[in-house]
């Protein structure tokens, strides 16, 4: 009888103790080709999680644009086709038009997590898209305009420029004819002369081979890169506290890599120059017009979409 009572008590203790969820594997995709500049940090994120989260949580990285087209990845995460995406908010403005504001930040993500900006962004993603905005990579990485022919000032009239929503308002105001294509189509468009240039960050041009068709880079730089890690909200809510904690820890590891951006930018700048890309530097009034147009038109576009959100976001974006 004592043995039976002891066994019964042991079973009750086990059943009433804390539950340990079984290991879960999330399917993820990147908007950028694996091994290129804006996929590498996410690949490191995945590697860290898979090495440290064994028995708790793992990620199956199914691929880049060959798995899910870049401009469809946001919807794929939102609908649950994949659980997680490495994708800029500019690639899913069809779902969250306000996401285009994230390029306008002048302060890093760690500051935004402290001043309430991150909560605004995360809440917007949860409410309008059904995803958790987990992390952001790209701080301190600016954008440039790259060209196959020279310009003397910020007038882009007569030029056909490959764009995304990131640069649309700015380049349109400066007179460019705009063409929207996925990154994988840019090289061929340059080679065939169907575009005269493209907007892109300081990093990644050589990774993609675009330097072979590029003759000029326009300075100064403008805006800032934002590549987010988003998680389907049903998937996120279905995870255990331990599993969510591992994802948040991995997010911290990813965001810590932002500190390396300035050094990498300098190396990329030197590599572009060595590859024969000539820098066109706007100065004086031309510089002012270039930068003022970038930020004035950027905020004007967000204000026209959601003035309340713009008013809250602008002060905490530095």
DAJO-V117102 format. One line per field, one symbol per residue. ss: DSSP state (2 for helix, 1 for strand, 0 for the rest). phi: phi as a letter, one per 20 degrees, with the letter a starting at -180 (. if undefined). psi: psi as a letter, one per 20 degrees, with the letter a starting at -180 (. if undefined). Layout:
ss = ???
phi = ???
psi = ???
This chain:
ss = 022222222222222200000001111111000000222222222222222200001111111000000222222222200001111022220000222222220000222222202222222222222011111110000011111000000000000111100002222220001111002222222222000011111000000002222001111111000011111122222200222222222222222222222222222222222200011110022222222222222222222220222222222200
phi = .ffffffffffffffeffedffgdddecbdfdgfnegedgffffgffffffddgndbccdefqdgfecggedfgfffgenfcebcdbfffecffdcgffffffefdcffffffeenfgfffffffffecmceeebcdpgmdeebddcecfceafedgndddfccggdgfffffenfedcdbfgfefgffffemfcdrbeaffeoffgemfffdddccedffblbfcdeddcgfffgfeefgffffffffffffffffgfeffffgfffgffffffoeeeedfclfffffgfffgefffffffffebfffffffgfeem
psi = gggggggghggggghirppoqqpqpppqqqiqppirgjhghhhhggggghhijpifqrpooiachhgppgjihghhghijgqhqqnpqhiikihgnhihihhiipjqrhhhhhhjigghggggggggiikqpngrpqipjorqrpqqiqqqiajojpiqopprrhgiggghghjjqpppprqhiigghhghijiqiaqpqrhqighhijhhhjphqppqrrraqqooqoqpphhgghiqrhgghhgghghghgghhihhiggghghhggghgghijoppooprchgggggghgghghghggghhgnhggghhhghjj.
